[in-house]
Amino acid sequence: MLFLLAAAALVCGLALWGFWIEPASLRVNTYAVPIPGWPAADAPLRIALLSDLHIGSPWNGLGKLRAIVERTNAAAPDLILLAGDYISHRNPGGHLIPPEEFEGVLRGLHAPLGVYAVLGNHDFAFNPRRVTQALERAGIRVLNDEAFRVPPSAAGMPPFDAGGSRAGGSLAPFWIVGVTDLLRGPHDLGSALAGVTDDAPVLVLTHNPDLLPEVPARVALTLAAHTHGGQVRVPFLGRPLVPSRYGERYAAGFIIDEGRRMFVTTGLGTSILPVRFLVPPEIALLTLVPVPADRP
C-alpha cells in the first residue's frame, strides 16, 4: 500500500510539473555560439531569439507575452529575431488570440539593431497576411524569402546610425536572410540569398530546422525553432517525439552538421499536448563569438 501511495504521489507530482509548473515557467538561457570568420568587434553581437510563442496556448496568454517582452528587453540584446508560430491554431487546451490583439504587446520589443521575423507553419495555416500585417504594425520587419543588410547600405533607414555602431562597440555589416516555412511557405532559399549583394556574413532565420541541408556553406549561422525541443526529454532515453524528419538530430541547441552551423531554440509555447518536461520555455540569448576561419 505504501508503495502504491508513493507511486501515485510521484505520478501526480510529475503531471503537475509537466502540465503546469514547467509550461508556465520562463527562462532566459544564454549561449556562446562560435562562428568561424565572424568579424571581430569591440563587443560580440548579442541576439535574442524568440519562437513558438503560440499565444493563446495553455499558460501563454497576453500576460505571459508581456513578461516575455519585458525580460527580453531587460536582457539588452543588440538584435531580436522572431522565428515564427505566434498563433495558437487548433491547439488542445488553448484558444485563438487573433494577431490584432497581441500586436500591441509585441510593439514593446526594442533592440538597437531592430526586430525581425519570419512566419511559422501555424501562422501560414491561420492567415499569413493577417499575421504579417500585425507584426509590421508592431514595428517588426517580416522577411519573406528576402535579405536585409545590417546596417542597411541605403542611407536614412532606421534604427541604425550612419557609422553602423551600437552601444558597447563597433559593428561590422552582416545580412539577415529570412526564409519562409519549409512546410507551408514557399521557402525559396535561392531567391532569399540572391538578395545578398556583398561578402558580409549571413545569418539565415527560418522556422523549420529541416531546411539546414539546403543551406550553403556561405551562411555563417542558421537560426530556427519549430521542434519545441520535443517538449519532453526523458533522462537516459531522450526526446520521444520531435517534429523533424531528422529525429533528435535537429531537436535543440547548437548544431554543426557537415560544416553547417545552426541554433535551434526550444521556444516558448506548446502545441499538440500542453506539456513540457525538462524542456522549459526559453528566451534564447545568443552571443556570437568570432573564431579563426580555419577552426571547425
Secondary structure, 3 states (H helix, E strand, C coil): CHHHHHHHHHHHHHHHHHHHHHHHCCEEEEEEEEEECCCCCCCCEEEEEECCCCECCCCCCHHHHHHHHHHHHHCCCCEEEECCCCECCCCCCCCCCCHHHHHHHHCCCCCCCCEEECCCHHHHHHCHHHHHHHHHHCCCEECCCEEEEECCCCCCCCCCCCCCEECCEECCCEEEEEECCCCCCCCCHHHHHHCCCCCCCEEEEECCHHHHHHCCCCCCEEEECCCHHHCECECCCECCCCCCCCHHHHCCEEEEECCEEEEECCCCCCCCCCCCECCCCEEEEEEEEEECCCCC
